[in-house]
Amino acid sequence: MKRTRPERRQGAAVVRGQLVPESTHDQRLLERQGPADWVHMDPWRVLRIQSEFVEGFGQLAELPTAVTVFGSARTPVDSPDYRMGVELGRKLAKAGYAVITGGGPGAMEAGNKGASEAGGVSVGLGIELPFEQRMNDYVDLGIEFRYFFVRKTMFVKYSCGFIALPGGFGTLDELFEALTLVQTQKVTSFPVVLMGTEFWGGLIDWIKGSLLSTGKIAPEDVDLIHVTDDVDEAVNIIVESEKNRSKQSAEELEAVASQEAEPQ
């Protein structure tokens, strides 16, 4: 009988057995030490964080235009959500987009599978967790991160939009971070699409009934979220947003050129 040992990815490394630490890099970063311990530890962590940014930027810089697909790692392979994820990944790839996911199983695997089988670029951005979650087999380019905030930067920097399949806390975290960036105009022309009207309907009702009705958000903020059951509609939202972004960029360049051409 094969003996199993605990295993964890740590950045580019894999550790097993007694070498598996009791906490993750994120835990140790956010943990408060004694009065002066941080002087000896946190400044050095900056170098490790910097190296993760450099590695991520270097690996992803030459990606084609990409879309990030979020969703639960617990989505069963034989579920409608998984099948929807495969179809979504396939149609995004056929539309010319690379597909970026968290690299894990479930809905993430579905998106990567669809993109890979359609001949597209399939990317997985993994994360060190207390429990092992291996990179799925449909990832062409996989990068393992120690810190969530570095990984989230990569999701945003190299995507032209987010599509969220049904998911749990992680999906909600990524969804609301994306919405906050769009709402505050940290990113522009950046569509956020939710797949599954029945799954997301309660959340949308709460947003309208609790946030909008009490003035916590503006009416136009609700329009930042697109909800659909139709994969073709989701892909079209991304495509149309890209067209608008390209048109806006061309107009801005033309305006700058006109100003430069005017006599001083």
C-alpha positions, -999 to +999 in steps of 0.1 A: +000+000+000+014+034-011+023+056+019+009+091+015+026+121+030+015+157+034+026+179+005+025+216-002+037+239-031+058+269-020+063+291-050+083+270-074+091+243-048+073+213-035+078+202+001+066+169+017+064+151+050+081+168+080+092+197+058+057+210+053+054+241+076+024+246+099+015+280+084+016+297+049+037+327+038+005+348+039-002+338+075+034+346+085+033+379+067+001+391+084+009+377+118+020+403+144+053+394+161+068+408+192+076+445+197+107+446+176+107+412+157+093+428+125+125+448+121+144+416+116+118+398+094+093+419+074+119+440+055+133+408+040+099+396+030+097+426+007+124+410-015+104+378-018+073+397-026+092+417-052+105+385-068+069+372-071+059+403-090+090+401-112+083+365-120+046+370-127+053+401-149+080+383-168+060+352-175+027+369-184+040+400-203+036+384-238+002+368-233-024+376-259-055+396-247-069+375-219-100+370-198-100+357-162-125+330-153-133+326-116-153+297-100-154+271-073-127+245-069-155+222-056-175+221-088-181+185-097-168+173-131-203+159-140-222+191-131-239+217-154-216+244-140-185+224-151-199+219-186-207+256-188-171+264-178-157+241-205-180+258-231-170+292-219-133+284-221-137+270-256-156+300-269-133+325-254-104+307-270-122+307-304-128+344-300-090+349-297-086+353-259-063+335-236-081+321-205-067+327-171-079+309-140-067+301-105-053+269-119-071+245-095-098+219-100-135+224-104-147+254-124-111+266-129-102+233-145-133+236-167-123+270-181-087+258-187-100+226-203-122+244-228-095+268-238-069+241-241-090+218-262-100+246-285-063+253-291-062+285-271-037+297-244-047+283-210-031+299-179-033+290-143-022+313-114-020+290-084-017+299-047+000+283-017-027+270+006-027+250+039-041+221+019-026+209-013-044+220-045-024+209-075-024+227-109-049+211-132-037+192-163-052+217-188-029+246-179-003+255-205+014+282-184+012+278-146+026+301-120+025+293-083+022+323-059+028+326-022+008+358-016-028+364-026-023+401-033+004+394-058-018+368-076-047+392-077-026+419-093-018+394-121-055+386-126-063+422-132-032+434-150-033+408-178-071+406-183-096+427-202-125+413-182-137+389-155-163+361-158-174+344-126-189+310-126-207+299-094-182+298-065-176+303-028-157+328-007-127+329-030-149+337-060-167+364-040-135+379-029-122+382-065-156+394-077-159+422-053-123+433-057-129+435-095-161+455-089-143+479-066-116+485-091-141+492-118-163+514-096-134+535-085-121+537-121-088+520-112-095+500-143-118+512-172-138+494-199-135+463-178-167+441-179-176+418-150-200+389-160-217+365-137-227+331-152-258+316-137-289+337-130-303+313-105-271+311-085-263+348-085-299+361-084-300+363-046-268+383-045-281+408-071-314+411-051-294+419-020-272+444-038-303+462-051-324+458-019-298+465+007-270+485-009-287+505-036-319+512-016-299+526+013-276+548-008-245+527-002-239+525-040-251+546-069-277+533-094-250+531-122-229+508-100-255+481-104-249+483-142-213+472-137-225+436-132-238+416-162-257+384-153-265+357-178-269+320-185-258+323-221-221+316-228-224+334-262-238+365-245-210+365-220-183+363-247-200+390-267-200+413-237-162+409-235-158+414-273-179+445-274-161+460-244-128+454-262-141+471-293-151+501-273-118+502-255-099+501-288-121+528-303-116+550-272-078+545-273-077+554-310-098+586-304-074+596-275-044+591-297-060+611-325-068+639-301-032+640-289-019+640-324-042+669-333-030+689-304+006+684-313-001+694-349-016+727-339+007+757-344+020+771-311 
